[in-house]
Amino acid sequence: MADVMDKKKTPVLNDTKPKEVKQTDSAARDELKVGPRFGLVEMILILLLAGVIFIFIFGLRQMRIEKAEIARTQNLFEQILPTFEKVTTAAKAYQAKDEFGAWPIDISELFPPSELDTKEFKFTISDDGVVTATSTKDFGKEGIKVNYNIPGKSFEIDDPNPDAKPTVLDSWLPEE
């Protein structure tokens, strides 16, 4: 009996295995959840918010680019407005000197074309007193005609494709 008592008093040291605890399936799932749980509605709302932010940011950037392009186009057009005045003055003087009161047949009768033409616009005059500036590829779109009727003192824009940019706006024309 002494042997049995000695065994009860001495602790058992070779039992180093941790005790296994049986877990249920729901307890195991709870341990796997680390962060907040998002449902389908929350994910859609987050994606929608991110989309709105991207649309807003890129929309503003595109609007700024378009505004700068319009300003550049307007600046190029406004640079040729004094040429219309110069040709008009010379054409009126030509008509006053002509014995039949005719307008010049060609712009070269007034000025050499190199003096009037720019990279963006080429000037012509018709025999009925209409000065025309026609855009070139350097303007951004070829074939836009801005006509100034000298006797009628009015501008007219003839754009073959007004939906394509760049274009000349009526608001850029001077008012007589």
Secondary structure, 3 states (H helix, E strand, C coil): CHHHHHHHHCCCCCCCCCCCCCCCHHHHHHHHCCCCCCCHHHHHHHHHHHHHHHHHHHHHHHHHHHHHHHHHHHHHHHCCHHHHHHHHHHHHHHHHHCCCCCCCCCHHHCCCHHHHCCCCEEEEECCCCEEEEEECHHHCCCCCEEEEECCCCEEEEECCCCCCCCCCCHHHCCCC
